[in-house]
Amino acid sequence: MIPTLYIVATPIGNLEDMTPRAIRILSEVDIIAAEDTRHSRVLLSCFDIKTPMFSCHKFNEEKRGDFFIEKLNEGKSIALISDAGTPAISDPGHRVVKHVQEAGFPVVPIPGASAVVAALSVSGFEASQFTFMGFLPRTKGDMLKTLATNLPGVAVFYESPKRIEATLKIIAAEYPAAQICLCNDISKKFERIYHGAASDVLTELANNENARKGEYACVLYVADIPMETELAETISLEAELIDILVKQGGTLKDASSTLRNTNKNIGKKEIYAAMLSLKKLIEVNI
């Protein structure tokens, strides 16, 4: 076996999701780098894998990089696993991967179960394009900034059972038209999938005595974000002024006079505000 770092996905709950290839690789490598050796020992025991393990978590990942390079230089191969799912995706691992790549050794993925893909597959949303946001920020302000950056469209995020209700309340208030597919405890004992608006899902959560058991993967779909009325009107007036300029020529002042004469319901202040907005975008004579 050529000295290689294998990034091995493990089940996110149901052990039947462990792939034959993952079992083979974990049995054949010289070392397994595990996020939590105590947790992973249970998994390895189920498949009679006796490969030596070393811890590799967010607190020692930098130091472990040098150790793993040393082992690779000795001709050994390493498998990197996290507690569940794929390493380096909302889990430790990317620093080790980068370190090994820079040292010139191959890094090979061993695909497997993914909470993100599983949630998308049952969402019913068209997901040829989506954004993965990981765990949302804890503060409301930072959370809203993250959501605003990634919406409209389809976005996926993880959330803890203790925070899911608070997070959904924020989404319900800010994006009342949003549709949600909320997946709880995927492939495990308390698995449940919710569909609907955030407000409806909140009601279902409140009626589920097991709602605080197991992690959540949430698929959020926002088709469009309505503009505030005042902004929409301003943009509409700008468009009308440009249309008049294109069709009739003249100056912006001439266009504003034409618009005022053809639509008596528009006030002078609104038209003047639209003129000032256009002046910032294009050079015109007034």
C-alpha positions, 0 to 999 in steps of 0.5 A, a space after each residue: 500500500 502506497 503511503 496515503 491518508 484516507 478520509 473515511 466517512 463513517 455512519 451518522 447513526 445506523 451502523 448498516 450505513 458503514 460501507 464495505 470499502 470503509 471497513 476494508 480501508 480501516 482494517 488495512 491501514 497502519 493507523 487510524 486518526 480518530 476524533 474521539 478514540 473512545 467513541 470510535 472504539 465502539 464502531 471499530 469493535 462492531 466490525 472487528 477492526 483492530 487497527 491502532 488508533 490515535 486521537 486527532 481533534 480540534 485541540 491537537 490537530 496541528 501537532 498531530 500533523 507532524 506526527 502523521 507526516 513522520 509515519 507517512 515518511 516511514 511508509 505507513 498509511 493512515 485513515 482519518 475518521 470523525 465521530 460521525 459522517 465525513 471528517 473536515 465537514 463541520 468536524 476536525 480534519 482539514 488542517 491534517 489534510 492540508 499538511 499531508 497534501 503539502 508534504 506531497 502524499 496522496 489524500 484519498 476520500 472514502 465516501 459514505 453517509 452524509 447528513 447534508 445530502 440525506 436531508 436534501 434528498 428528502 426535502 422535495 426542493 430542487 437542490 442542483 444548487 445549494 449552500 451549506 452553512 454548517 452550524 449557524 452563529 449563536 447571536 441573532 445578529 450574526 445569524 441574520 447576516 449569515 442567512 441574508 448572505 445565503 438567501 434566497 435559494 436552498 440552504 442547509 445548516 446544522 443545529 443542536 436540539 437545545 437551540 433548534 426552537 430558538 433558531 426556527 423562531 428567528 427564521 419564522 419572524 424574518 422569513 415567514 414564507 420560507 419552506 423547511 425540511 427539518 431532519 432530526 436524529 437521521 437514521 437513529 432511534 428518534 428519527 423524524 422529518 418535518 415539512 412546512 413553514 417555520 411556524 408550522 414546524 415549531 408547532 410540531 416540535 412543541 408537540 413532540 416529547 422527543 424533539 430535544 433528542 438528537 441533532 438536526 439538519 435543516 434544509 431552508 428554501 426561500 423562493 424570493 425576498 420581497 423588497 420593502 414597498 418604499 424601496 420597490 417604488 424608488 426602483 420603479 421610478 428610476 426605471 421609468 425615468 430611464 425608460 423616458 430618457 431612452 425613448 425621448 432623449 433630453 436631460 434627466 430634468 426633462 424626463 422628470 417633467 414628463 413623468 410628473 405630467 403623465 402620472 399626477 399621483 407621483 409627488 415631486 419629492 419622490 421624483 426628485 429622490 429617484 433623480 438623485 439616486 440615478 445621478 449616483 449611477 450615471 452621468 447626466 445633465 440636469 
